């Protein structure tokens, strides 16, 4: 499960939220580390070979690979390194990804699933090697997709078949380390998990050491082709002139290519607890009520904690506080005697065809690239995407598995039905929101992307768009794209 803002313990009117007591620390556990940087705002004018927009894992690895290859690189982060999706991940770097491969095979041939696994294997190996070279924490263990219900068991067995077809050496077991009864589980050995903020901080430092520029407070408002160059205008008034641009912003901030229509934004939730039980492995359920489990070392006091996750829903289309309460109630009941320490939320993008989008924003235009659609598994797939982009930009040998991640692959036709469903739902929510707005006393604001009626998120204290997932702080500042302009 892969982005929260500060998960406030209070409701919109400032009163205590009584359904489930929130811990004092409402940030991701990874924020126990000193944050990376600070890094300066961009100068008034910058000229570079490559501008990377977005300071998450995908953007940082891409910038590092290109800087080490001798390119002049400028990385632009709208807020601060680590405050987006990558800084709020569970840190799982696993090739067994719940029921992901079953979903991939609904819209793609087996060869695409095999290439997706190979890409993940390459990305995982790169990240493992990087962490070992930098002396960063890497936890080794097995991963499972487990089931506690009859429906979940059927889905887990379907994932077993899909994983074997895709080339993973998985097994079926009815015995797990989990402290509750399961109907069975898919198991994969030799997977890893990481400390997300530690990795992001190291990558940012290495980009600078390699000669690249890392800039915070640099929200890009426009990206325009100017002949063979690309001009980026930053909210502060700064201008960046680049030969190539990589948009690594969770969801692309440009409407060109209509990626917002091929992605469904989703939010999910995580918490850490001081618990009498912690797992050795990485676990994710295949049940309708998804639950994620792993152990993590608290960077503040070195104590081993239990991390739980779940409660996913389409952004702006649920009551987040209820989802959090359900997750915390489950954790307290399942792990009796545990003490809550952190709670946070996360946002990621689910692609219509099940596979990420990496490559040109528009067909055959290699001046502007996008990387998006990791579907909560960016820790393993982001480094692979960065390797693919680096090969494209540097003119190197493109890996054979790259075809599974391409933005404009022929297989996209197979995902057209799901994309149509996404957009039908968007149309419905837009129509309902606009129709009800005149009758609402609170007069909620409209999204600055395509005018969707925003929903107040009582857990994150933000305005969330039910159309394409843009999010805004209570004061109107943009938290998540594709919107780039604040509320008026």
C-alpha positions in Angstrom: 0.0 0.0 0.0 1.4 3.1 -1.1 0.1 9.7 0.6 -1.0 11.5 3.7 -0.8 15.0 4.7 -0.8 15.5 8.5 -3.5 13.2 9.8 -5.1 15.7 12.3 -6.6 14.3 15.4 -9.4 16.8 15.3 -12.4 17.4 13.1 -13.1 20.3 10.8 -14.5 22.5 13.6 -11.6 21.7 15.9 -13.4 19.4 18.3 -12.0 16.0 19.3 -13.0 13.1 17.0 -14.6 10.7 19.5 -15.1 7.6 17.4 -11.5 6.4 17.7 -8.9 8.2 19.7 -6.0 9.4 17.5 -2.4 9.3 18.6 -0.4 12.4 19.2 1.8 11.8 16.2 -0.4 12.1 13.1 2.4 11.8 10.5 3.9 8.8 8.8 6.3 6.8 11.0 9.1 7.7 8.6 8.9 11.4 9.7 10.7 10.4 12.9 13.8 11.1 10.8 14.9 14.6 10.2 13.4 15.6 6.9 15.6 15.8 3.8 17.1 19.2 3.0 16.0 21.9 3.2 16.6 22.6 -0.4 16.5 26.0 -2.0 13.8 27.4 -4.2 14.8 27.5 -7.9 16.6 30.6 -9.2 14.8 33.1 -11.3 16.0 31.3 -14.5 17.5 27.9 -15.0 18.7 26.1 -18.1 19.3 22.4 -18.0 19.3 19.2 -20.0 16.5 17.6 -18.0 13.9 18.9 -15.6 12.3 16.4 -13.3 9.0 17.5 -11.7 8.2 15.6 -8.5 10.5 14.7 -5.6 9.2 11.2 -4.8 11.1 7.9 -5.3 10.5 7.9 -9.1 11.6 11.4 -9.6 14.7 11.2 -7.4 16.0 7.9 -8.9 15.4 9.3 -12.4 17.3 12.5 -11.5 20.1 10.5 -9.9 20.6 8.2 -12.9 20.7 11.1 -15.3 23.0 13.3 -13.2 25.4 10.4 -12.8 25.4 10.0 -16.6 26.5 13.6 -17.0 23.2 15.4 -17.7 22.5 18.7 -16.1 19.4 18.0 -14.0 17.0 20.2 -12.1 14.5 18.5 -9.8 11.4 20.6 -8.8 9.3 19.6 -5.8 6.1 21.5 -5.2 6.4 21.3 -1.4 9.1 19.3 0.4 10.9 16.1 -0.4 9.0 13.2 1.3 5.6 14.9 1.9 3.9 13.1 -1.0 3.2 9.5 -1.7 6.7 8.1 -1.3 7.1 9.5 2.2 3.9 7.8 3.3 4.3 4.4 1.8 4.4 1.2 3.9 7.9 0.7 2.5 7.2 -2.8 1.1 9.4 -3.7 -1.8 7.7 -6.9 -2.9 7.0 -8.7 -6.1 4.0 -10.5 -4.6 1.5 -7.6 -4.5 -1.8 -8.8 -3.1 -4.0 -9.7 -6.1 -2.2 -7.3 -8.5 -1.2 -9.9 -11.1 -4.8 -11.3 -11.3 -6.0 -7.8 -12.1 -3.2 -7.3 -14.6 -4.2 -10.4 -16.5 -7.8 -9.1 -16.9 -6.6 -6.5 -19.4 -3.3 -7.8 -20.6 -1.7 -10.9 -22.2 0.5 -13.2 -20.0 3.6 -11.7 -21.6 2.8 -8.3 -20.2 2.4 -9.8 -16.7 5.7 -11.5 -17.0 7.4 -8.3 -18.2 5.8 -6.4 -15.3 7.3 -8.9 -12.8 10.7 -8.7 -14.5 10.5 -4.9 -14.3 9.7 -5.2 -10.6 12.5 -7.6 -10.1 15.0 -5.2 -11.7 13.6 -2.3 -9.7 13.8 -4.2 -6.4 17.4 -5.3 -7.2 18.4 -1.7 -7.9 16.9 -0.4 -4.7 18.4 -3.3 -2.6 21.8 -2.6 -4.1 21.5 1.1 -3.5 20.5 0.7 0.1 23.3 -1.8 0.8 25.9 0.6 -0.8 24.6 3.5 1.3 24.3 1.5 4.5 20.5 2.0 4.7 18.2 -0.3 6.6 16.8 -3.2 4.5 14.5 -5.8 6.1 14.6 -9.3 4.5 11.6 -11.6 4.7 8.9 -13.5 2.9 5.7 -12.0 1.6 2.2 -13.5 1.6 -1.2 -12.8 0.1 -3.4 -14.4 2.7 -7.2 -15.1 3.0 -9.5 -15.3 6.0 -12.8 -15.6 4.0 -14.1 -18.0 1.3 -14.1 -15.2 -1.3 -10.6 -14.2 -0.2 -9.4 -17.8 -0.6 -10.7 -18.0 -4.2 -8.9 -14.7 -5.0 -5.7 -15.8 -3.4 -5.7 -19.1 -5.4 -6.3 -17.1 -8.5 -3.3 -15.0 -7.6 -1.3 -18.1 -7.1 -2.0 -19.2 -10.7 -1.4 -15.7 -12.0 1.9 -15.4 -10.1 3.2 -18.7 -11.4 2.2 -17.7 -15.0 4.1 -14.5 -14.5 7.3 -16.2 -13.4 7.2 -15.9 -9.6 8.3 -18.9 -7.5 5.3 -18.9 -5.2 3.9 -21.6 -3.1 0.6 -22.2 -1.3 0.5 -22.7 2.4 -2.1 -23.1 5.1 0.4 -22.3 7.9 1.4 -18.7 8.4 3.0 -16.7 11.3 -0.2 -14.6 11.5 -1.8 -14.8 15.0 -5.3 -15.4 13.6 -6.9 -18.2 11.6 -6.4 -18.1 7.8 -7.8 -20.3 5.0 -4.5 -20.2 3.2 -1.9 -18.0 1.7 0.4 -17.5 -1.4 4.0 -17.2 -0.2 7.1 -15.7 -1.9 10.5 -15.8 -0.3 13.3 -13.2 -0.3 11.4 -10.0 -0.4 12.4 -6.7 1.3 11.1 -3.6 3.0 12.8 -0.3 3.6 12.7 2.9 5.7 11.2 5.3 3.1 12.4 8.6 4.4 15.9 7.4 4.9 16.0 6.3 1.3 14.5 9.6 0.0 17.0 11.6 2.0 20.0 9.6 0.7 18.7 9.9 -2.9 18.3 13.7 -2.7 21.7 14.1 -1.2 23.2 12.0 -4.0 21.5 13.9 -6.7 23.2 17.1 -5.4 26.5 15.3 -5.0 26.3 14.2 -8.6 25.9 17.8 -9.8 22.1 18.0 -10.0 19.8 20.6 -8.5 17.1 19.8 -6.0 14.6 22.6 -5.4 11.6 22.7 -2.9 8.7 25.1 -2.9 8.7 24.9 -6.7 5.2 24.1 -7.8 5.1 24.0 -11.6 2.1 25.8 -13.1 2.7 25.3 -16.8 4.8 23.2 -19.2 5.1 24.3 -22.8 7.0 23.2 -25.8 9.1 26.0 -27.4 10.6 24.4 -30.5 13.1 21.8 -29.3 13.1 23.1 -25.8 10.5 23.0 -23.0 9.6 25.9 -20.8 8.4 25.3 -17.2 6.9 28.2 -15.2 7.0 27.9 -11.5 4.4 29.4 -9.1 7.1 31.7 -7.7 7.7 33.2 -11.1 10.9 31.2 -11.8 11.4 29.8 -15.3 13.2 26.6 -16.2 14.3 25.9 -19.7 14.9 22.2 -20.4 15.6 19.9 -23.3 13.5 17.1 -21.7 11.0 17.1 -18.9 9.9 14.1 -16.7 6.6 14.5 -14.9 6.8 12.3 -11.8 3.9 13.9 -9.9 1.8 10.9 -8.8 -0.8 12.0 -11.4 0.5 14.1 -14.4 -0.2 17.8 -13.9 -0.9 18.2 -17.6 -4.2 17.3 -19.3 -2.4 16.6 -22.6 -2.5 12.8 -23.0 -5.6 12.6 -20.8 -4.0 10.4 -18.2 -6.5 11.7 -15.7 -9.1 9.8 -17.6 -7.0 6.5 -17.5 -6.3 6.6 -13.8 -8.5 6.3 -10.7 -7.1 8.0 -7.6 -7.5 6.1 -4.3 -6.7 6.9 -0.7 -5.8 4.3 1.9 -4.7 4.4 5.6 -2.0 3.1 7.8 -1.1 3.0 11.5 1.7 1.8 13.7 1.2 0.2 17.1 3.3 -0.9 20.0 2.1 -4.5 19.9 2.9 -7.8 21.7 3.1 -9.4 18.2 5.1 -8.3 15.2 5.6 -10.3 11.9 8.8 -11.4 10.3 7.2 -11.2 6.8 5.2 -8.8 4.7 1.5 -9.7 4.6 -1.5 -8.5 2.6 -5.0 -10.0 2.6 -7.0 -10.9 -0.5 -10.3 -10.4 1.4 -12.8 -7.7 0.5 -11.6 -5.9 3.6 -8.0 -5.5 2.7 -5.5 -5.6 5.6 -1.7 -5.0 5.3 0.8 -6.1 8.0 4.6 -5.6 8.5 6.9 -4.7 11.3 8.9 -1.5 11.3 11.6 0.1 13.5 10.6 3.5 14.9 13.4 5.9 13.9 12.8 7.9 17.1 13.4 5.3 19.8 14.4 2.2 17.8 11.3 0.2 19.1 9.9 -2.4 16.8 6.3 -1.6 15.9 3.5 -3.3 14.1 2.3 -1.5 11.0 -1.3 -2.1 9.7 -2.9 -0.7 6.6 -6.1 -0.8 4.7 -9.4 1.0 4.2 -8.9 2.0 0.6 -11.5 4.0 -1.4 -11.7 6.3 -4.4 -10.6 9.8 -3.4 -13.5 12.1 -2.5 -16.1 9.3 -2.6 -16.2 8.0 1.0 -16.0 9.2 4.6 -12.3 8.9 5.5 -12.8 9.1 9.3 -15.1 6.1 9.1 -12.5 4.1 7.2 -9.8 5.0 9.7 -12.0 4.0 12.6 -12.7 0.7 11.0 -9.0 0.0 10.6 -8.1 1.1 14.1 -11.0 -0.9 15.7 -9.8 -4.0 13.7 -6.3 -3.5 14.9 -7.3 -3.1 18.6 -9.5 -6.2 18.5 -7.0 -8.3 16.6 -3.9 -7.3 18.5 -5.2 -7.0 22.1 -3.1 -4.9 24.3 -1.6 -2.8 21.5 -1.0 0.9 21.8 -1.5 3.3 18.9 1.5 5.4 17.9 1.0 6.8 14.4 -1.9 7.1 11.9 -1.7 8.5 8.4 -3.3 8.3 5.0 -2.0 7.8 1.4 -2.9 8.5 -2.2 -2.0 6.6 -5.3 -3.3 6.0 -8.8 -4.8 2.8 -10.2 -4.4 2.5 -14.0 -7.3 1.4 -16.2 -5.2 -1.4 -17.8 -3.5 -2.5 -14.5 0.0 -1.5 -15.5 2.0 1.8 -14.9 2.4 4.5 -17.5 6.0 5.3 -18.2 7.2 7.2 -21.3 6.1 10.0 -23.7 3.2 12.2 -22.6 2.1 12.2 -26.2 2.9 9.5 -28.8 6.3 10.0 -30.4 7.0 13.2 -28.5 10.2 12.5 -26.4 10.5 16.0 -25.0 7.9 15.4 -22.2 7.7 12.1 -20.3 5.3 10.9 -17.6 5.6 8.3 -14.9 2.4 7.3 -13.0 0.0 4.6 -12.1 2.0 2.5 -9.7 -1.2 1.3 -7.9 0.4 1.4 -4.5 3.5 -0.6 -5.5 5.9 2.1 -6.4 8.7 1.0 -4.1 9.6 -1.8 -6.5 8.3 -0.4 -9.8 9.6 3.2 -9.5 13.3 2.3 -9.8 12.4 0.2 -12.9 10.5 3.1 -14.4 13.5 5.4 -13.7 15.8 2.9 -15.4 13.5 2.8 -18.4 13.3 6.6 -18.7 17.0 7.0 -18.3 17.5 4.5 -21.2 15.0 6.6 -23.3 16.6 9.9 -22.6 20.3 8.8 -22.8 19.7 6.7 -25.9 20.8 3.5 -24.3 19.5 0.0 -24.7 15.8 -0.2 -23.7 15.2 -3.2 -21.4 12.9 -5.9 -22.9 10.5 -5.6 -19.9 9.9 -1.9 -20.7 7.0 -2.8 -23.0 4.9 -3.6 -19.9 5.2 0.0 -18.6 4.7 2.0 -21.8 2.3 5.0 -21.9 1.0 4.3 -25.4 1.2 0.5 -25.8 -1.4 -1.3 -28.1 -2.5 -3.3 -25.0 -4.3 -0.1 -23.8 -7.2 -1.1 -26.0 -7.9 -4.0 -23.7 -8.2 -1.5 -20.8 -10.6 0.7 -22.6 -13.7 -0.8 -20.9 -12.4 0.0 -17.5 -11.3 3.5 -18.5 -14.9 4.0 -19.8 -16.2 2.9 -16.5 -13.9 5.3 -14.6 -15.1 8.2 -16.7 -18.8 7.2 -16.4 -18.3 7.3 -12.6 -16.6 10.7 -13.0 -19.5 12.0 -15.0 -22.0 10.8 -12.5 -20.2 12.4 -9.6 -19.8 15.7 -11.5 -23.4 15.8 -12.4 -24.6 14.9 -8.9 -22.3 17.4 -7.3 -23.3 20.3 -9.5 -27.0 19.5 -9.2 -26.9 19.4 -5.4 -24.7 22.5 -4.9 -27.5 25.1 -5.1 -29.3 23.4 -2.3 -26.4 23.1 0.1 -25.9 25.6 2.8 -22.2 25.2 3.0 -21.6 25.9 -0.7 -18.5 23.7 -1.1 -15.8 25.0 -3.5 -15.1 23.8 -7.0 -11.9 22.0 -8.0 -9.6 24.2 -10.1 -8.8 21.3 -12.5 -12.2 20.5 -14.2 -14.7 22.1 -11.8 -15.7 19.1 -9.7 -17.6 19.8 -6.4 -15.1 19.2 -3.6 -15.9 17.0 -0.6 -14.6 17.9 2.8 -12.3 15.2 4.2 -12.8 15.2 8.0 -9.8 13.0 8.6 -7.1 14.8 6.6 -8.8 18.2 7.0 -8.7 18.8 3.2 -11.0 19.4 0.3 -10.9 16.3 -2.0 -12.2 16.1 -5.6 -14.3 13.0 -6.4 -13.5 13.3 -10.1 -9.7 13.0 -10.5 -8.4 13.1 -7.0 -7.0 16.7 -6.7 -6.8 17.8 -3.0 -6.5 21.1 -1.3 -5.7 22.3 2.2 -8.4 24.0 4.2 -6.8 27.4 3.2 -7.0 26.4 -0.5 -3.4 25.4 -1.2 -2.9 22.5 -3.6 -1.9 19.2 -1.9 -2.3 16.8 -4.8 -2.8 17.2 -8.6 -3.7 17.1 -11.3 -4.8 20.6 -10.2 -2.0 23.2 -10.1 -3.9 26.3 -9.0 -5.2 27.0 -5.5 -8.8 27.5 -4.6 -9.9 31.1 -5.3 
